[in-house]
Amino acid sequence: MMNLCLYAVDVAREKGATYADCRAVRFRNQRLATEDHRVASVSDAESAGIGVRVMADGAWGFAASSNLGREQAAETAANAVEVAHASALARNPAGIRWADESPHSDVFRTPVKQDPFKVPLEQKIELLLAISKAVLAVPGVKKCLGGMLFKTEHRWLANSEGSRIESWTCTSNADYEATAVDANTAKTRCYEAYPLNAGYEHIENTPLLAEARRVGEEAVAKLKGRPCPVGKKDLVLHPSHLALTMHESIGHATELDRVLGMEESLAGSSFATIDLLGKLRYGSPLMNIVCDNTLPFGLASRGYDDDGVPGQRWHVIRDGILVDYQSGREVCPAIGARRSRGSCRADSWASIPIVRQSNIGLAPGTKPLSPEDLIAGTDDGIYIEGMGSFSIDQKRQNFQFGGDCFWEIKKGKKGGMLKDVTYQAITTDFWGSLDAVCDGRFWTPYGVMNCGKGDPMQIAQMTHGSAPARFRQINVGGAKR
């Protein structure tokens, strides 16, 4: 596969490319789904192909093929150059600014103790059906949906600068949803072995079955939960919920191509423009947002990005101030950066690489603080777990989020369950209200598997970690500001 990539790069250079890279990729995806006491579906799919990206005449060209023969590789490389020549008719007069990167020769592999594809299908299904049985044994629960997902990506990357990079990543995920029903409505409660770049050991290390009865009971309890209050409340947010809030209000807002207006076709641009770099007060001084593409088990941790840049760890927001972005080699010169942050990835051999979110997370607090301490210091608030609905405007400023499960907090104690809670805020106001973050003992990574971006849309995965955090006086329940 590496020889095929090298051959395609050579052909592209012979055809006139000033830069060329070729990615060969093999994917395998296995999905299992159960519904109540039966298997609903099983799929196991593989895909392989090459994608050739070139610069010629100051413009980009890209072509891809599922045929892995040498003749087809040469044709694909030639097609990419032809596309670049055609694109040059409408190129930027300034051409392509391409940050330097030393060539790399390396192999990266996800640490895996147990290959999920070698675990018998019967064993996985047995676990899912056992979970369903336990959930459905809870009075009031009428439905249980379960699933598992395992994915491997084997990539080879060669470019005309001399890089030769191989990577193999493995992702594992399992989840289930309990639905309780009464005469008036239905409510669901979810539980998940959140996706990690790890093997089947991640599934075995998560108490999926042990938590099944609690999950069912909480689904039933949601039926009797009090309606969402209306007004200003303090929010104590669990990492499983805060992951999505970070993803939408920080992750997408700090993708440099979006900031530059190069990506607006899906979910808009960003308010965090480059003239505000080093100046914008994004949040309180407790807000430290770290991107880490070296994070063990992180979904965006794969050694190198598709520009051939190694994974890095850096602050995007330090002490509440915007200090950097997530970037690729084409866009980083716009902020005077000499080197990319290594955040350019494609979701397939058939896709051209674009800037994608990294593993971004909220750094834990520096003083000892437990979730119990956080709640004890909250007089009138709401505790939120899990991801739910969300809405955010085209500049990533004005948003509304829901969650999976909610509890009232009164005078420092976690009380009864609430239902249908939503909160609304402006991004900088919300993060400016951050007044406490639990310490590193409680920092937990939560993965996102279905992040869409681009046109045509690409799907990417990344991890967002945090410890529980508190936000003061946030509008809930559709409250007027």
VOPAGU-2260 file (C-alpha; in pm, 1 decimal, decimal comma):
REM VOPAGU-2260
SITE   aa  ch    i         X         Y         Z
SITE  MET   A    0       0,0       0,0       0,0
SITE  MET   A    1     282,5     241,6      77,6
SITE  ASN   A    2     449,0     155,4    -254,3
SITE  LEU   A    3     120,5     230,3    -430,3
SITE  CYS   A    4     104,7     571,0    -257,7
SITE  LEU   A    5     465,0     647,6    -355,9
SITE  TYR   A    6     393,2     551,7    -716,2
SITE  ALA   A    7      86,6     779,2    -730,7
SITE  VAL   A    8     288,5    1069,5    -588,7
SITE  ASP   A    9     561,0    1015,4    -849,0
SITE  VAL   A   10     306,4    1013,2   -1131,3
SITE  ALA   A   11     146,3    1333,1   -1002,0
SITE  ARG   A   12     484,8    1508,2    -996,6
SITE  GLU   A   13     560,2    1387,6   -1348,2
SITE  LYS   A   14     226,7    1534,0   -1462,0
SITE  GLY   A   15     320,0    1876,9   -1326,4
SITE  ALA   A   16     214,2    1882,2    -958,6
SITE  THR   A   17     431,1    2103,2    -739,1
SITE  TYR   A   18     309,5    1909,5    -433,7
SITE  ALA   A   19     133,7    1575,1    -409,0
SITE  ASP   A   20      18,2    1334,9    -141,6
SITE  CYS   A   21    -159,7    1003,5    -156,8
SITE  ARG   A   22    -357,5     826,5     113,9
SITE  ALA   A   23    -446,6     460,9      91,5
SITE  VAL   A   24    -707,2     357,9     347,9
SITE  ARG   A   25    -877,6      37,4     458,2
SITE  PHE   A   26   -1186,5      66,2     676,3
SITE  ARG   A   27   -1381,2    -198,2     861,5
SITE  ASN   A   28   -1703,5    -125,8    1049,0
SITE  GLN   A   29   -1913,5    -365,3    1252,0
SITE  ARG   A   30   -2251,1    -258,3    1392,7
SITE  LEU   A   31   -2485,7    -458,9    1613,3
SITE  ALA   A   32   -2833,3    -352,6    1721,1
SITE  THR   A   33   -3085,3    -515,9    1952,3
SITE  GLU   A   34   -3446,4    -427,7    2021,6
SITE  ASP   A   35   -3591,6    -568,9    2340,4
SITE  HIS   A   36   -3527,8    -945,4    2335,8
SITE  ARG   A   37   -3423,9    -980,0    1973,7
SITE  VAL   A   38   -3138,1    -897,8    1741,4
SITE  ALA   A   39   -3249,9    -613,7    1514,6
SITE  SER   A   40   -2950,5    -596,6    1279,7
SITE  VAL   A   41   -2588,7    -696,2    1228,4
SITE  SER   A   42   -2361,6    -544,4     966,9
SITE  ASP   A   43   -1992,5    -588,8     892,5
SITE  ALA   A   44   -1856,6    -379,5     606,8
SITE  GLU   A   45   -1515,9    -308,0     458,0
SITE  SER   A   46   -1396,0     -34,5     224,5
SITE  ALA   A   47   -1060,7      45,8      65,6
SITE  GLY   A   48    -926,2     299,5    -179,9
SITE  ILE   A   49    -680,7     578,2    -249,2
SITE  GLY   A   50    -713,4     955,7    -258,6
SITE  VAL   A   51    -459,0    1176,2    -436,1
SITE  ARG   A   52    -431,5    1546,7    -353,7
SITE  VAL   A   53    -209,5    1780,7    -554,4
SITE  MET   A   54    -113,3    2143,0    -605,6
SITE  ALA   A   55     -63,9    2259,8    -964,2
SITE  ASP   A   56     -86,0    2608,2   -1114,2
SITE  GLY   A   57    -144,4    2744,4    -763,7
SITE  ALA   A   58    -465,2    2545,5    -714,7
SITE  TRP   A   59    -579,5    2222,7    -551,9
SITE  GLY   A   60    -677,1    1906,4    -733,6
SITE  PHE   A   61    -814,2    1585,1    -585,5
SITE  ALA   A   62    -921,7    1247,3    -720,7
SITE  ALA   A   63    -997,2     910,4    -563,4
SITE  SER   A   64   -1051,6     548,5    -661,9
SITE  SER   A   65   -1155,0     222,0    -500,5
SITE  ASN   A   66    -929,6      35,5    -744,9
SITE  LEU   A   67    -593,0     -36,2    -582,2
SITE  GLY   A   68    -404,5    -140,7    -894,8
SITE  ARG   A   69    -100,9      52,3   -1022,3
SITE  GLU   A   70    -269,6     148,9   -1347,5
SITE  GLN   A   71    -567,7     295,6   -1163,6
SITE  ALA   A   72    -337,1     472,8    -916,1
SITE  ALA   A   73    -158,7     642,1   -1205,4
SITE  GLU   A   74    -489,7     740,6   -1363,0
SITE  THR   A   75    -614,1     880,4   -1030,7
SITE  ALA   A   76    -297,5    1088,4    -989,7
SITE  ALA   A   77    -331,2    1221,8   -1344,2
SITE  ASN   A   78    -697,6    1306,9   -1282,6
SITE  ALA   A   79    -603,8    1501,4    -968,3
SITE  VAL   A   80    -357,9    1711,0   -1167,0
SITE  GLU   A   81    -620,1    1776,7   -1434,8
SITE  VAL   A   82    -862,2    1894,5   -1167,5
SITE  ALA   A   83    -596,2    2132,7   -1032,4
SITE  HIS   A   84    -537,6    2278,4   -1378,6
SITE  ALA   A   85    -912,4    2333,4   -1417,8
SITE  SER   A   86    -940,3    2483,2   -1067,5
SITE  ALA   A   87    -660,9    2726,7   -1152,9
SITE  LEU   A   88    -905,7    2916,0   -1374,4
SITE  ALA   A   89   -1066,2    3047,6   -1053,8
SITE  ARG   A   90    -769,0    3031,4    -817,7
SITE  ASN   A   91    -684,6    3284,0    -550,3
SITE  PRO   A   92    -438,1    3532,0    -703,5
SITE  ALA   A   93    -223,9    3491,6    -392,1
SITE  GLY   A   94    -201,3    3118,4    -454,6
SITE  ILE   A   95    -188,0    2854,9    -181,0
SITE  ARG   A   96       0,7    2936,1     136,4
SITE  TRP   A   97     137,7    2605,7     263,6
SITE  ALA   A   98     316,9    2588,3     598,7
SITE  ASP   A   99     645,6    2400,1     609,6
SITE  GLU   A  100     664,3    2060,6     777,4
SITE  SER   A  101     963,5    1832,8     804,4
SITE  PRO   A  102     919,2    1488,5     648,2
SITE  HIS   A  103     820,8    1209,1     886,8
SITE  SER   A  104     867,6     835,3     867,2
SITE  ASP   A  105     664,7     665,0    1137,1
SITE  VAL   A  106     406,1     403,1    1232,2
SITE  PHE   A  107     126,8     477,2    1480,1
SITE  ARG   A  108    -103,9     217,8    1633,6
SITE  THR   A  109    -392,9     243,4    1879,2
SITE  PRO   A  110    -306,3      46,2    2194,5
SITE  VAL   A  111    -547,8    -248,0    2188,6
SITE  LYS   A  112    -553,3    -534,9    2436,4
SITE  GLN   A  113    -843,4    -721,0    2276,7
SITE  ASP   A  114    -922,6    -686,6    1906,3
SITE  PRO   A  115   -1302,3    -636,7    1894,2
SITE  PHE   A  116   -1325,3    -812,5    1558,5
SITE  LYS   A  117   -1183,5   -1128,5    1714,8
SITE  VAL   A  118   -1445,5   -1133,5    1990,1
SITE  PRO   A  119   -1722,8   -1378,9    1888,8
SITE  LEU   A  120   -2039,0   -1215,6    1763,1
SITE  GLU   A  121   -2239,6   -1437,0    1998,0
SITE  GLN   A  122   -2056,6   -1291,9    2300,0
SITE  LYS   A  123   -2142,0    -934,5    2203,4
SITE  ILE   A  124   -2505,2   -1016,0    2131,4
SITE  GLU   A  125   -2536,1   -1209,2    2457,4
SITE  LEU   A  126   -2427,9    -898,3    2649,8
SITE  LEU   A  127   -2672,7    -671,5    2467,1
SITE  LEU   A  128   -2963,1    -911,2    2522,5
SITE  ALA   A  129   -2873,3    -949,2    2890,9
SITE  ILE   A  130   -2884,8    -571,3    2923,9
SITE  SER   A  131   -3225,4    -562,0    2756,5
SITE  LYS   A  132   -3356,3    -828,5    2992,6
SITE  ALA   A  133   -3240,7    -633,7    3298,0
SITE  VAL   A  134   -3379,5    -303,8    3170,9
SITE  LEU   A  135   -3715,9    -450,5    3072,3
SITE  ALA   A  136   -3750,3    -613,0    3415,0
SITE  VAL   A  137   -3804,9    -265,1    3561,5
SITE  PRO   A  138   -4181,0    -198,2    3594,7
SITE  GLY   A  139   -4283,3      78,8    3360,1
SITE  VAL   A  140   -4006,8      23,9    3104,8
SITE  LYS   A  141   -4154,3     -82,7    2770,9
SITE  LYS   A  142   -3864,1     -65,1    2527,8
SITE  CYS   A  143   -3488,9    -116,9    2525,1
SITE  LEU   A  144   -3265,3     -44,6    2227,5
SITE  GLY   A  145   -2900,2    -151,1    2239,3
SITE  GLY   A  146   -2604,4    -129,0    2007,6
SITE  MET   A  147   -2232,9    -175,6    1957,4
SITE  LEU   A  148   -1996,1     -20,0    1705,2
SITE  PHE   A  149   -1640,3    -124,2    1623,8
SITE  LYS   A  150   -1427,9      47,1    1362,3
SITE  THR   A  151   -1072,0      16,3    1235,0
SITE  GLU   A  152    -890,1     248,5     995,6
SITE  HIS   A  153    -559,1     145,7     841,7
SITE  ARG   A  154    -398,5     441,0     664,1
SITE  TRP   A  155     -86,3     487,8     456,2
SITE  LEU   A  156      24,8     840,4     365,6
SITE  ALA   A  157     308,2     943,5     136,1
SITE  ASN   A  158     382,7    1292,4      10,1
SITE  SER   A  159     628,9    1459,6    -224,2
SITE  GLU   A  160     811,4    1615,4      72,1
SITE  GLY   A  161     932,9    1274,5     184,0
SITE  SER   A  162     683,3    1174,1     454,2
SITE  ARG   A  163     598,7     804,0     486,2
SITE  ILE   A  164     338,1     749,8     757,1
SITE  GLU   A  165     132,0     444,5     850,9
SITE  SER   A  166    -141,0     442,3    1115,6
SITE  TRP   A  167    -390,6     190,1    1250,2
SITE  THR   A  168    -669,9     307,2    1476,5
SITE  CYS   A  169    -944,6     109,6    1646,5
SITE  THR   A  170   -1263,5     256,4    1794,1
SITE  SER   A  171   -1507,3      79,0    2027,6
SITE  ASN   A  172   -1848,4     192,7    2149,4
SITE  ALA   A  173   -2159,6      40,4    2309,6
SITE  ASP   A  174   -2481,9     201,8    2428,0
SITE  TYR   A  175   -2842,7     136,0    2517,8
SITE  GLU   A  176   -3161,1     332,2    2574,0
SITE  ALA   A  177   -3447,0     251,4    2810,4
SITE  THR   A  178   -3793,1     389,8    2731,6
SITE  ALA   A  179   -4056,3     417,3    3002,5
SITE  VAL   A  180   -4421,0     480,1    2916,6
SITE  ASP   A  181   -4725,9     592,9    3113,0
SITE  ALA   A  182   -5073,8     698,1    3005,3
SITE  ASN   A  183   -4956,0    1041,2    2893,5
SITE  THR   A  184   -4603,6    1025,0    2759,6
SITE  ALA   A  185   -4278,3     835,0    2710,4
SITE  LYS   A  186   -3930,0     916,9    2845,0
SITE  THR   A  187   -3591,4     767,3    2766,6
SITE  ARG   A  188   -3270,4     727,6    2964,0
SITE  CYS   A  189   -2939,8     642,6    2798,0
SITE  TYR   A  190   -2620,0     476,3    2910,5
SITE  GLU   A  191   -2302,5     434,3    2709,5
SITE  ALA   A  192   -1953,4     297,9    2697,7
SITE  TYR   A  193   -1858,4     625,5    2533,5
SITE  PRO   A  194   -1652,9     572,3    2219,8
SITE  LEU   A  195   -1278,1     551,7    2269,6
SITE  ASN   A  196    -989,2     452,6    2049,4
SITE  ALA   A  197    -944,8     124,3    2230,2
SITE  GLY   A  198   -1025,1    -243,5    2195,5
SITE  TYR   A  199   -1304,3    -460,3    2333,2
SITE  GLU   A  200   -1151,4    -422,8    2677,2
SITE  HIS   A  201   -1324,9     -82,4    2689,9
SITE  ILE   A  202   -1663,3    -254,7    2660,9
SITE  GLU   A  203   -1570,5    -505,9    2931,0
SITE  ASN   A  204   -1439,9    -232,9    3161,6
SITE  THR   A  205   -1766,5     -36,5    3145,0
SITE  PRO   A  206   -2043,0    -158,6    3382,0
SITE  LEU   A  207   -2302,3    -177,3    3106,5
SITE  LEU   A  208   -2498,8    -464,1    3257,9
SITE  ALA   A  209   -2446,1    -359,4    3619,9
SITE  GLU   A  210   -2603,5     -18,0    3549,4
SITE  ALA   A  211   -2899,2    -152,1    3350,9
SITE  ARG   A  212   -3153,8    -155,5    3633,4
SITE  ARG   A  213   -3059,3     195,0    3747,9
SITE  VAL   A  214   -3096,6     324,1    3391,2
SITE  GLY   A  215   -3442,2     167,4    3366,0
SITE  GLU   A  216   -3547,4     309,5    3700,5
SITE  GLU   A  217   -3433,4     656,7    3603,2
SITE  ALA   A  218   -3631,0     634,9    3279,0
SITE  VAL   A  219   -3942,0     563,4    3488,1
SITE  ALA   A  220   -3856,6     842,1    3731,3
SITE  LYS   A  221   -3837,4    1090,2    3440,8
SITE  LEU   A  222   -4208,3    1029,5    3378,7
SITE  LYS   A  223   -4287,4    1180,8    3718,1
SITE  GLY   A  224   -4026,2    1455,1    3705,4
SITE  ARG   A  225   -4136,0    1810,3    3766,1
SITE  PRO   A  226   -4147,5    2035,9    3460,1
SITE  CYS   A  227   -3847,1    2250,5    3385,0
SITE  PRO   A  228   -3849,9    2569,1    3595,0
SITE  VAL   A  229   -3829,8    2905,1    3419,7
SITE  GLY   A  230   -3572,4    3160,4    3528,6
SITE  LYS   A  231   -3207,6    3186,2    3615,4
SITE  LYS   A  232   -3045,7    2882,4    3773,7
SITE  ASP   A  233   -2696,4    2767,9    3856,6
SITE  LEU   A  234   -2602,4    2466,9    3642,3
SITE  VAL   A  235   -2381,0    2179,3    3751,6
SITE  LEU   A  236   -2285,3    1999,1    3432,6
SITE  HIS   A  237   -2152,8    1644,3    3417,8
SITE  PRO   A  238   -1875,0    1574,0    3161,2
SITE  SER   A  239   -2115,1    1359,1    2958,6
SITE  HIS   A  240   -2325,8    1669,4    2900,7
SITE  LEU   A  241   -2055,7    1934,9    2880,7
SITE  ALA   A  242   -1892,2    1746,1    2592,2
SITE  LEU   A  243   -2160,6    1856,9    2345,8
SITE  THR   A  244   -2167,8    2213,5    2474,2
SITE  MET   A  245   -1790,9    2238,7    2423,9
SITE  HIS   A  246   -1816,8    2074,5    2083,6
SITE  GLU   A  247   -2065,4    2326,4    1947,7
SITE  SER   A  248   -1970,6    2651,0    2123,3
SITE  ILE   A  249   -1589,6    2609,3    2123,9
SITE  GLY   A  250   -1481,9    2324,3    1897,9
SITE  HIS   A  251   -1648,6    2442,6    1579,0
SITE  ALA   A  252   -1599,7    2809,3    1664,2
SITE  THR   A  253   -1219,5    2768,9    1677,8
SITE  GLU   A  254   -1170,2    2572,2    1354,1
SITE  LEU   A  255    -952,9    2816,3    1161,8
SITE  ASP   A  256   -1106,2    2754,5     819,0
SITE  ARG   A  257   -1448,2    2837,0     965,0
SITE  VAL   A  258   -1304,6    3147,7    1131,9
SITE  LEU   A  259   -1159,4    3260,3     795,7
SITE  GLY   A  260   -1492,4    3215,2     617,7
SITE  MET   A  261   -1367,2    2922,0     409,1
SITE  GLU   A  262   -1626,6    2688,7     563,5
SITE  GLU   A  263   -1980,2    2819,0     593,8
SITE  SER   A  264   -2187,2    2565,7     401,7
SITE  LEU   A  265   -2259,1    2350,8     707,1
SITE  ALA   A  266   -2339,2    2523,6    1036,7
SITE  GLY   A  267   -2191,2    2860,8     951,6
SITE  SER   A  268   -1874,2    3048,3    1039,2
SITE  SER   A  269   -1751,1    3185,8    1373,8
SITE  PHE   A  270   -1759,0    3494,4    1591,9
SITE  ALA   A  271   -1403,5    3422,1    1715,3
SITE  THR   A  272   -1231,3    3605,6    1429,5
SITE  ILE   A  273    -855,0    3644,1    1396,4
SITE  ASP   A  274    -858,0    4012,4    1489,4
SITE  LEU   A  275    -971,2    3896,3    1835,3
SITE  LEU   A  276    -684,9    3648,7    1881,2
SITE  GLY   A  277    -514,8    3720,5    2211,7
SITE  LYS   A  278    -786,9    3970,7    2303,0
SITE  LEU   A  279   -1123,7    3794,3    2317,7
SITE  ARG   A  280   -1244,7    3714,7    2670,2
SITE  TYR   A  281   -1411,4    3382,9    2583,8
SITE  GLY   A  282   -1485,1    3291,4    2943,7
SITE  SER   A  283   -1386,0    3319,6    3305,9
SITE  PRO   A  284   -1021,6    3285,5    3420,1
SITE  LEU   A  285   -1103,4    2925,0    3517,1
SITE  MET   A  286   -1161,6    2840,9    3150,4
SITE  ASN   A  287    -864,2    2657,5    3001,2
SITE  ILE   A  288    -946,7    2474,2    2678,9
SITE  VAL   A  289    -676,3    2234,1    2566,5
SITE  CYS   A  290    -659,8    2055,9    2230,9
SITE  ASP   A  291    -472,9    1726,8    2257,0
SITE  ASN   A  292    -425,8    1500,2    1957,3
SITE  THR   A  293    -186,2    1291,8    2166,4
SITE  LEU   A  294    -458,9    1208,1    2420,8
SITE  PRO   A  295    -451,0     835,1    2501,5
SITE  PHE   A  296    -770,2     674,5    2368,1
SITE  GLY   A  297    -883,3    1005,0    2211,9
SITE  LEU   A  298   -1094,8     965,0    1899,6
SITE  ALA   A  299    -882,2    1216,8    1707,4
SITE  SER   A  300    -554,9    1058,8    1826,4
SITE  ARG   A  301    -406,9     885,8    1524,9
SITE  GLY   A  302     -43,5     990,7    1528,9
SITE  TYR   A  303     -52,9    1230,8    1234,0
SITE  ASP   A  304    -313,2    1427,2    1044,1
SITE  ASP   A  305    -365,7    1400,4     668,5
SITE  ASP   A  306    -129,1    1692,9     606,4
SITE  GLY   A  307     148,0    1477,6     754,2
SITE  VAL   A  308     171,1    1681,1    1076,9
SITE  PRO   A  309     215,6    1497,5    1408,6
SITE  GLY   A  310     -40,4    1519,3    1687,6
SITE  GLN   A  311      14,9    1803,5    1933,8
SITE  ARG   A  312    -116,9    1941,8    2262,2
SITE  TRP   A  313    -190,1    2314,2    2293,0
SITE  HIS   A  314    -416,5    2574,3    2451,4
SITE  VAL   A  315    -688,3    2729,6    2237,4
SITE  ILE   A  316    -819,3    2926,6    2535,9
SITE  ARG   A  317    -591,4    3009,3    2829,5
SITE  ASP   A  318    -729,2    3165,7    3147,9
SITE  GLY   A  319   -1042,6    3258,6    2953,7
SITE  ILE   A  320    -861,6    3432,9    2661,9
SITE  LEU   A  321    -864,1    3305,8    2301,1
SITE  VAL   A  322    -498,1    3230,9    2220,4
SITE  ASP   A  323    -498,9    2986,5    1926,9
SITE  TYR   A  324    -707,3    2784,4    1681,8
SITE  GLN   A  325    -731,5    2436,2    1534,5
SITE  SER   A  326    -554,8    2448,6    1201,2
SITE  GLY   A  327    -409,5    2274,0     897,3
SITE  ARG   A  328    -109,8    2364,2     684,9
SITE  GLU   A  329    -310,5    2571,6     436,6
SITE  VAL   A  330    -482,2    2799,9     688,4
SITE  CYS   A  331    -229,3    2847,4     970,6
SITE  PRO   A  332     -26,1    3115,2     781,9
SITE  ALA   A  333    -332,5    3343,1     809,0
SITE  ILE   A  334    -254,7    3394,5    1179,4
SITE  GLY   A  335     121,8    3413,2    1129,8
SITE  ALA   A  336     179,0    3058,2    1250,9
SITE  ARG   A  337     484,3    2890,3    1103,1
SITE  ARG   A  338     347,3    2542,1    1171,2
SITE  SER   A  339       8,7    2373,1    1155,8
SITE  ARG   A  340    -154,7    2235,0    1467,8
SITE  GLY   A  341    -216,4    1906,2    1284,2
SITE  SER   A  342    -596,2    1920,0    1267,3
SITE  CYS   A  343    -660,5    1843,7     900,3
SITE  ARG   A  344    -837,7    1512,6     840,4
SITE  ALA   A  345   -1052,2    1337,4     581,3
SITE  ASP   A  346   -1324,2    1090,9     672,1
SITE  SER   A  347   -1249,4     859,9     379,4
SITE  TRP   A  348   -1005,8     779,0     104,4
SITE  ALA   A  349   -1267,1     939,8    -120,8
SITE  SER   A  350   -1266,1    1274,5      66,2
SITE  ILE   A  351   -1024,5    1566,1      56,1
SITE  PRO   A  352    -878,4    1660,2     397,6
SITE  ILE   A  353   -1033,7    1960,4     575,4
SITE  VAL   A  354    -980,0    2121,3     915,0
SITE  ARG   A  355   -1155,4    1915,8    1184,3
SITE  GLN   A  356   -1197,3    1954,9    1555,6
SITE  SER   A  357    -928,0    1801,6    1771,3
SITE  ASN   A  358    -968,5    1629,2    2106,0
SITE  ILE   A  359   -1065,3    1949,1    2287,8
SITE  GLY   A  360   -1134,6    1955,6    2658,1
SITE  LEU   A  361   -1181,0    2175,3    2962,3
SITE  ALA   A  362    -876,4    2144,9    3186,2
SITE  PRO   A  363    -959,5    2033,6    3541,7
SITE  GLY   A  364    -944,6    2269,0    3836,4
SITE  THR   A  365    -619,6    2306,1    4026,7
SITE  LYS   A  366    -770,5    2289,2    4376,5
SITE  PRO   A  367    -925,8    1977,1    4533,5
SITE  LEU   A  368   -1297,2    1980,4    4451,6
SITE  SER   A  369   -1535,1    1686,5    4419,9
SITE  PRO   A  370   -1876,8    1674,1    4249,3
SITE  GLU   A  371   -2030,6    1651,3    4595,8
SITE  ASP   A  372   -1849,1    1970,6    4696,5
SITE  LEU   A  373   -1974,2    2138,2    4380,0
SITE  ILE   A  374   -2335,3    2051,0    4458,2
SITE  ALA   A  375   -2295,8    2143,5    4826,4
SITE  GLY   A  376   -2191,1    2492,1    4718,7
SITE  THR   A  377   -2499,6    2538,9    4499,2
SITE  ASP   A  378   -2808,8    2689,0    4659,6
SITE  ASP   A  379   -3055,5    2686,2    4370,4
SITE  GLY   A  380   -2958,6    2493,9    4060,2
SITE  ILE   A  381   -2993,2    2200,1    3823,9
SITE  TYR   A  382   -2761,9    1903,2    3775,5
SITE  ILE   A  383   -2748,4    1775,2    3415,7
SITE  GLU   A  384   -2613,6    1448,4    3276,4
SITE  GLY   A  385   -2590,9    1326,7    2917,7
SITE  MET   A  386   -2635,0    1480,1    2574,6
SITE  GLY   A  387   -2967,3    1597,2    2436,5
SITE  SER   A  388   -3103,6    1840,1    2183,7
SITE  PHE   A  389   -2915,5    2152,7    2083,8
SITE  SER   A  390   -2946,0    2458,6    1863,0
SITE  ILE   A  391   -2682,7    2721,1    1783,5
SITE  ASP   A  392   -2668,9    3012,5    1543,6
SITE  GLN   A  393   -2447,8    3054,8    1236,4
SITE  LYS   A  394   -2178,5    3242,9    1428,4
SITE  ARG   A  395   -2164,5    2997,3    1722,7
SITE  GLN   A  396   -2284,1    3261,4    1965,9
SITE  ASN   A  397   -2649,8    3216,1    2060,0
SITE  PHE   A  398   -2738,5    2864,2    2173,1
SITE  GLN   A  399   -2980,2    2634,2    2350,6
SITE  PHE   A  400   -2894,6    2292,8    2496,0
SITE  GLY   A  401   -3087,7    2009,8    2652,6
SITE  GLY   A  402   -2960,9    1693,7    2817,0
SITE  ASP   A  403   -3053,6    1337,1    2903,4
SITE  CYS   A  404   -3131,2    1353,7    3274,8
SITE  PHE   A  405   -3186,8    1639,5    3521,3
SITE  TRP   A  406   -3204,5    1683,7    3898,0
SITE  GLU   A  407   -3297,7    1984,0    4106,8
SITE  ILE   A  408   -3039,2    2121,8    4349,2
SITE  LYS   A  409   -3172,8    2299,8    4657,2
SITE  LYS   A  410   -2960,6    2435,2    4943,3
SITE  GLY   A  411   -2661,1    2222,1    4852,1
SITE  LYS   A  412   -2847,2    1894,6    4808,7
SITE  LYS   A  413   -2936,4    1697,7    4494,0
SITE  GLY   A  414   -3311,6    1658,6    4499,7
SITE  GLY   A  415   -3590,7    1532,4    4279,5
SITE  MET   A  416   -3581,7    1470,5    3908,1
SITE  LEU   A  417   -3685,2    1730,3    3653,3
SITE  LYS   A  418   -3785,6    1679,1    3291,5
SITE  ASP   A  419   -3746,2    1859,9    2961,8
SITE  VAL   A  420   -3483,1    2104,3    3087,1
SITE  THR   A  421   -3322,9    2339,2    2836,8
SITE  TYR   A  422   -3089,9    2633,3    2891,9
SITE  GLN   A  423   -3008,5    2931,5    2671,7
SITE  ALA   A  424   -2707,6    3163,9    2658,3
SITE  ILE   A  425   -2461,1    3363,1    2451,6
SITE  THR   A  426   -2135,0    3168,6    2424,8
SITE  THR   A  427   -1911,8    3422,8    2598,2
SITE  ASP   A  428   -2172,5    3494,3    2868,9
SITE  PHE   A  429   -2209,2    3123,8    2938,7
SITE  TRP   A  430   -1837,8    3052,5    2966,4
SITE  GLY   A  431   -1790,9    3376,0    3157,7
SITE  SER   A  432   -2023,5    3238,9    3427,0
SITE  LEU   A  433   -1796,2    2938,6    3490,8
SITE  ASP   A  434   -1703,8    2961,4    3858,5
SITE  ALA   A  435   -1585,1    2613,3    3958,0
SITE  VAL   A  436   -1433,3    2302,2    3797,0
SITE  CYS   A  437   -1367,2    1976,9    3979,7
SITE  ASP   A  438   -1008,8    1854,6    4000,0
SITE  GLY   A  439    -829,3    1601,8    3780,8
SITE  ARG   A  440    -957,3    1296,8    3970,1
SITE  PHE   A  441   -1293,6    1355,6    3803,9
SITE  TRP   A  442   -1177,6    1446,8    3451,0
SITE  THR   A  443   -1349,9    1212,4    3205,7
SITE  PRO   A  444   -1327,8    1184,6    2824,1
SITE  TYR   A  445   -1649,6    1162,0    2621,9
SITE  GLY   A  446   -1647,4    1089,7    2251,9
SITE  VAL   A  447   -1842,8    1231,0    1958,5
SITE  MET   A  448   -1871,7     994,5    1659,9
SITE  ASN   A  449   -2092,6    1184,4    1417,2
SITE  CYS   A  450   -1956,0    1536,0    1370,9
SITE  GLY   A  451   -2062,8    1665,8    1030,5
SITE  LYS   A  452   -1879,9    1933,2     833,3
SITE  GLY   A  453   -1810,8    2031,8     474,1
SITE  ASP   A  454   -1991,4    2014,0     143,1
SITE  PRO   A  455   -2017,6    1733,1      50,1
SITE  MET   A  456   -2047,2    1652,0     418,9
SITE  GLN   A  457   -1779,0    1452,4     596,2
SITE  ILE   A  458   -1827,3    1272,2     928,6
SITE  ALA   A  459   -1548,5    1283,9    1187,2
SITE  GLN   A  460   -1489,0    1173,0    1543,5
SITE  MET   A  461   -1321,1    1343,9    1838,0
SITE  THR   A  462   -1312,1    1337,4    2217,6
SITE  HIS   A  463   -1415,1    1614,5    2457,5
SITE  GLY   A  464   -1312,6    1570,4    2819,2
SITE  SER   A  465   -1382,8    1764,4    3134,9
SITE  ALA   A  466   -1453,2    1734,4    3503,5
SITE  PRO   A  467   -1792,2    1841,9    3642,3
SITE  ALA   A  468   -1824,1    2220,5    3629,9
SITE  ARG   A  469   -2061,0    2487,1    3759,4
SITE  PHE   A  470   -2205,4    2783,5    3571,5
SITE  ARG   A  471   -2385,7    3060,6    3761,0
SITE  GLN   A  472   -2721,5    3217,1    3676,2
SITE  ILE   A  473   -2800,7    3067,6    3335,4
SITE  ASN   A  474   -3142,8    3111,1    3173,0
SITE  VAL   A  475   -3341,7    2787,4    3178,0
SITE  GLY   A  476   -3682,4    2690,6    3046,4
SITE  GLY   A  477   -3703,6    2952,6    2774,0
SITE  ALA   A  478   -3651,6    3237,4    3016,5
SITE  LYS   A  479   -3634,1    3591,5    2880,7
SITE  ARG   A  480   -3303,4    3768,7    2926,5
